[in-house]
Each structure stands twice: as structure tokens, then as C-alpha cells.
Amino acid sequence: MISVSKKEDFLKCVSIRKQIKEFGEEQVKALISVGVKKLTISLNITFSDFQLETLCDDLVDVYCHDSIEDVLHVLKNGRQGKYSFGHHSRSVISMGLINDWMTLHLEEKSKLREEEHRIKKIGISEPLVKVDYEAFKNRPKEVKVKKEFNDEDYSLFKSKHIAQKFKPVGEEGEG
């Protein structure tokens, strides 16, 4: 888990699935459990151990491709009322409510990713060279000179070509 101090840091975070492989499922669920407990305590909602475990399991299953930092950030923002809906009217924390909050967070994260990609794309592309269209249009035309073709030239070409093509077998190395 990394410390997230700026929004751009969310793009560098490792997925829950990778963190489970590195640290184990119990460690990951314990971190998410702390975030859920803080949320329930601050909203004055009582959760049984089974409800807490079930919600943590669901969060790990549903958001295994997102990071622990994403999940904890959403729980923190929900606790602080930054999403301005859900916990005030329902007084129940459910997976549906957290899904709504995660949707908002992941949309914001995707906008950050698109902006980062756009900036990289601009940095990679070379500036276009300005073309002077008028100068191109008014450039001097190449004049192709047609060579006169007559029967004598053709006969000479034909005889040289046939002579090269049909050399006797012993004369190939000579010349």
C-alpha cells in the first residue's frame, strides 16, 4: 500500500488482487475492515462481526482490479460526507451505497488517466512542419523530355538483349 497524497497517485496503486498475492488475503481484508469500521463508527451505525466480514469480502470480490487505496479513499470520503448522498437518508451502509460512491470515484480516476494519456500523447507527437502551400503550388514544373524512338534504336536494343540472353554456354564467364 502506498501513501496517496495527490489524486494522480491513485493511478500508481497496485490492484487488490496483486496485493493479496503479495501480502495474503487476511492482511488485505484487515486493512479494508479498518476503513469500514471507521465509516460505521463515524456514522453511528452498528455492524455485527458477520456483517463487517461480509461487506469486506464483497468489497474484495467486486473491486479486486482496483486498489485498496481506492476503496479506503471512498470509505473515507463517504464518512466525511463528500458524496453528499446515501448515508444521511438511509442510515445504512450497504454494498449498493458503496457501489454508487465507487462509481463516482472511478469516473474521476478515469478522467485523470485520460488526461495523463492526453499529456503523454502530446509530448510524444512531433510538431507539424508548416508547409507553404503557395510556394508548393507555384514551384517550377519538371519538364520531361521525351526521347524520340525510332526503328534503328529498337533494332539495336533488341539485338543486344537477345545476344545477352542467349549466350553460348562456354561464354558466360567471359565479358
ZIMOJO-V426260 format. One record per helix or strand of 3 or more residues. SS is the DSSP state (h for helix, s for strand). FROM is the first residue (numbers start at 0). TO is the last residue. Records with the same first field share a line. If there is no record, write none. Layout:
SS: FROM-TO  FROM-TO
This chain:
h: 6-11  15-22  24-41  48-61  67-78  86-89  94-123  132-136  150-164  168-170
